């Protein structure tokens, strides 16, 4: 009987210790989903990197790149090459609720989606 209660206490301790660990993962996935949702479908394919999460997952930055064609600098525009362009978004959270979302790069999306609080903040 003593062993069963020991196992129960140990299992409860493990669950309590790991419960907060999933917040960072969930916030990162929520921010990445918002990035995918707001990225224009007509733009080139976006490749993502692993989201960067701050302590206690209050701030998440998701970075990625997409490839565009263009002429190299100083060369005639007869030959085009592909070069990567960076893209990034930033989200802030209070617990597991997204508070702000903004595009950092490229400039066209940063102007279209500036830093604005979520609807829950304005009520």
C-alpha positions in Angstrom: 0.0 0.0 0.0 2.8 2.4 0.8 4.3 1.8 -2.7 1.1 2.8 -4.4 0.9 6.1 -2.6 4.5 6.8 -3.3 3.9 6.2 -7.0 0.9 8.4 -7.0 2.8 11.3 -5.3 5.7 10.8 -7.8 3.3 10.9 -10.8 1.5 14.0 -9.5 4.9 15.7 -9.0 6.0 14.9 -12.5 2.7 16.2 -14.0 2.9 19.4 -11.9 6.5 20.0 -13.0 5.9 19.4 -16.7 2.6 21.2 -16.9 4.2 24.6 -17.5 6.7 23.2 -20.1 4.0 22.9 -22.7 3.1 26.6 -22.7 6.2 27.5 -24.7 5.4 24.9 -27.3 1.8 25.9 -27.6 2.6 29.6 -27.8 5.2 29.0 -30.5 2.7 26.9 -32.5 0.0 29.6 -32.1 2.4 32.3 -33.3 3.5 30.2 -36.3 -0.1 29.5 -37.2 -0.9 33.2 -37.2 2.2 33.8 -39.4 0.9 31.2 -41.9 -2.6 32.7 -41.7 -1.4 36.2 -42.6 1.2 35.3 -45.2 -0.1 36.0 -48.7 -1.0 32.9 -50.7 0.3 34.7 -53.9 3.8 35.0 -52.4 6.6 32.5 -52.8 6.7 29.4 -50.5 7.8 30.3 -47.0 10.3 28.0 -45.2 10.2 28.2 -41.4 12.8 27.8 -38.7 12.3 26.7 -35.2 10.5 29.4 -33.2 12.5 31.3 -30.6 10.7 31.5 -27.2 11.6 33.8 -24.3 11.5 32.8 -20.7 8.0 31.7 -19.7 6.9 32.0 -23.3 5.9 35.6 -23.0 7.5 36.5 -26.3 7.8 34.3 -29.4 9.7 35.1 -32.7 9.1 32.9 -35.7 11.6 33.4 -38.6 11.6 32.1 -42.1 12.9 32.7 -45.6 11.5 32.7 -49.1 13.2 32.8 -52.4 12.8 35.5 -55.0 14.3 36.0 -58.5 16.3 39.1 -59.3 19.2 40.5 -61.2 22.5 40.6 -59.3 23.8 44.1 -58.4 25.9 45.6 -61.1 25.0 43.0 -63.8 22.7 43.4 -66.8 19.2 42.1 -66.1 19.6 39.4 -68.8 20.4 36.7 -66.2 18.4 36.4 -63.0 19.4 34.6 -59.9 17.5 33.4 -56.9 18.3 34.8 -53.5 16.7 34.3 -50.1 14.7 37.0 -48.3 14.1 36.8 -44.6 10.7 37.0 -43.0 9.9 37.2 -39.2 6.9 37.7 -36.9 6.8 38.5 -33.2 4.0 37.6 -30.8 3.6 38.4 -27.2 1.6 36.3 -24.7 0.0 36.6 -21.3 -0.1 33.0 -20.2 -1.4 31.1 -23.2 -3.4 34.1 -24.6 -1.9 36.0 -27.6 -1.8 39.7 -26.8 0.1 41.2 -29.8 1.1 40.1 -33.2 3.3 41.9 -35.7 5.4 41.2 -38.8 9.0 42.3 -38.4 10.1 41.6 -42.0 9.5 42.0 -45.0 8.6 45.7 -45.0 5.5 45.2 -47.1 3.9 42.8 -44.5 5.3 44.9 -41.6 3.3 47.8 -42.9 0.2 45.7 -43.5 0.3 44.0 -40.1 1.8 46.5 -37.6 1.9 45.9 -33.8 -1.6 45.8 -32.6 -3.1 44.3 -29.5 -5.4 41.4 -29.7 -9.1 42.0 -29.5 -9.2 40.8 -25.9 -7.0 43.8 -24.9 -9.3 46.4 -26.4 -12.5 45.3 -24.5 
